[in-house]
Amino acid sequence: MIKVFYHHPLPAVIRGFKIAIVSLPFFFVASFFQSVLSPFAMFAVFAAIAAIFALIIAHDALIYYLDKLIVTSRRIVYVNWITLFLREESEAEFEFIQDIETKEKGILSRFGMFNYGLFKVETASASVSIIFDDANDPDGIKNFIYHLQIKPSKIEKGNLESSVSYDRTRQTENHRNVIGK
């Protein structure tokens, strides 16, 4: 295993806010029963509604956190948790990768806090496709995998910068050799 990529946290926070907003009508409807129920019963109803939506948010956040894209020396493995008890694993060998597509969302993706989007890997087999949505810096993942395919021995664990500087140095040396000859 060389590097592990996770989802960007901002979409999870946005989904959490959406779930919290969806819970508001339930609190509103429960407030109509204040005249019928005792204060302790109303507190129990509000606590139950809050607990149910807190569990939904926690479940969603945990599933979101457990999803990951693992890059090894020979392949890419995507672990996609469907529920807490069900997960899918997809893998693509480097030699069978035909296309890597990235899509970033909006003009705000130029800023680090909003730099997330779709990372998609297509292989020679039509049945194997890895789609990693809400990936943190999808272009960075694409470049990391590209450099790992070109020079796997030059990338240390999680260190892409050494490979990029190695590329620039090597290109400069090759350019000097061509001009000098």
C-alpha positions in Angstrom: 0.0 0.0 0.0 1.5 3.3 -1.0 -1.3 5.9 -0.3 -4.9 6.0 0.8 -7.3 8.7 -0.4 -10.5 9.6 1.4 -13.6 11.7 0.5 -13.5 15.5 1.0 -15.2 16.4 4.3 -17.2 19.3 2.9 -19.9 17.2 1.1 -20.5 15.2 4.3 -21.0 18.3 6.3 -23.5 19.6 3.7 -25.4 16.3 3.8 -25.4 16.5 7.6 -27.0 20.0 7.4 -29.6 18.7 4.9 -30.6 15.9 7.2 -30.8 18.3 10.1 -33.1 20.6 8.1 -35.3 17.6 7.2 -35.7 16.9 10.9 -37.2 20.4 11.6 -40.8 19.5 10.3 -40.8 16.6 12.8 -40.1 18.9 15.7 -42.7 21.3 14.4 -45.4 18.6 14.2 -44.4 17.3 17.7 -44.9 20.8 19.1 -48.6 20.6 18.3 -48.9 17.9 21.0 -47.7 20.2 23.8 -51.2 20.8 25.2 -51.9 17.0 25.3 -48.6 15.7 26.6 -46.8 16.4 29.9 -43.5 18.4 29.8 -41.6 15.2 30.5 -43.4 13.4 27.6 -42.7 16.3 25.3 -39.0 16.2 26.3 -39.0 12.4 25.5 -40.6 13.0 22.1 -38.1 15.7 21.2 -35.2 13.6 22.5 -36.4 10.6 20.4 -36.7 12.7 17.2 -33.2 14.2 17.9 -31.7 10.8 18.6 -33.2 9.2 15.4 -31.8 12.0 13.2 -28.5 12.0 15.1 -28.2 8.3 14.4 -28.9 8.9 10.7 -26.3 11.6 10.5 -23.8 9.4 12.4 -24.4 6.5 10.1 -24.1 8.6 7.0 -20.8 10.2 8.3 -19.4 6.8 9.2 -20.1 5.3 5.8 -18.6 8.4 4.2 -15.5 8.1 6.3 -15.0 4.4 5.7 -15.0 4.8 1.9 -11.5 4.9 0.6 -9.3 4.6 -2.5 -6.1 2.6 -1.9 -3.2 2.9 -4.3 -0.7 0.0 -4.1 2.4 -0.6 -6.2 0.4 -2.6 -8.8 -3.3 -1.6 -8.6 -6.0 0.8 -7.3 -8.5 -0.6 -4.9 -11.8 1.2 -4.1 -13.6 0.2 -0.9 -17.2 1.4 -1.0 -19.3 0.9 2.1 -23.0 0.6 1.2 -24.1 0.1 4.8 -22.3 -0.7 8.0 -22.5 -4.4 7.2 -22.1 -4.4 3.4 -19.2 -3.2 1.3 -18.1 -3.5 -2.3 -14.5 -3.6 -3.4 -13.3 -2.8 -6.9 -9.8 -3.0 -8.2 -8.0 -2.1 -11.3 -4.5 -3.3 -12.2 -2.3 -0.5 -13.5 -1.6 -2.4 -16.7 -5.3 -2.6 -17.6 -6.1 1.1 -16.9 -7.2 2.8 -20.1 -8.6 6.1 -19.0 -8.7 8.2 -15.8 -11.3 11.0 -15.8 -11.7 13.7 -13.2 -14.4 16.3 -12.8 -14.2 19.1 -10.3 -17.3 21.0 -9.2 -17.6 24.7 -10.0 -15.2 27.6 -10.0 -14.7 27.3 -6.3 -12.7 24.1 -6.9 -9.7 26.3 -7.4 -9.6 26.9 -3.7 -8.3 24.1 -1.5 -11.3 24.0 0.8 -13.6 23.3 -2.2 -11.3 21.2 -4.3 -13.3 18.0 -4.6 -15.0 16.1 -7.4 -15.3 12.9 -9.3 -12.4 10.5 -9.9 -13.2 7.7 -12.4 -11.0 4.9 -13.7 -11.9 2.9 -16.8 -10.1 -0.4 -17.4 -9.8 -2.7 -20.5 -12.7 -4.8 -19.0 -16.1 -3.1 -19.5 -17.3 -4.5 -16.2 -14.6 -2.9 -14.0 -15.0 0.8 -13.4 -14.0 2.7 -10.3 -16.1 5.8 -9.5 -14.8 7.7 -6.4 -17.2 10.6 -6.0 -16.4 13.6 -3.8 -12.7 12.8 -4.0 -10.4 15.2 -2.3 -8.2 16.8 -5.1 -9.1 14.5 -8.0 -6.4 15.9 -10.3 -3.8 15.3 -7.6 -4.9 11.7 -7.4 -4.7 11.4 -11.2 -1.2 12.9 -11.2 -0.1 10.6 -8.4 -1.3 7.5 -10.2 0.2 8.7 -13.5 3.6 9.3 -11.9 3.4 5.9 -10.1 2.7 4.2 -13.4 5.7 5.9 -15.2 8.3 5.6 -12.4 7.1 3.3 -9.6 10.6 3.1 -8.0 10.9 6.9 -7.6 7.8 7.3 -5.4 8.3 6.7 -1.8 5.3 6.1 0.4 2.9 9.0 -0.2 5.7 11.3 -1.6 4.7 12.6 -5.0 6.8 15.8 -4.8 10.1 13.8 -5.0 8.8 12.2 -8.3 7.8 15.5 -9.8 11.2 17.1 -9.0 12.9 14.0 -10.3 10.9 14.4 -13.6 12.0 18.1 -13.9 15.6 17.3 -13.2 15.5 14.4 -15.7 13.9 16.5 -18.4 16.5 19.2 -17.9 19.3 16.6 -18.2 17.8 15.1 -21.3 17.4 18.5 -22.8 21.1 19.3 -22.1 22.2 16.0 -23.6 20.2 16.6 -26.8 21.5 20.1 -27.2 25.1 19.0 -26.4 25.1 16.2 -29.0 
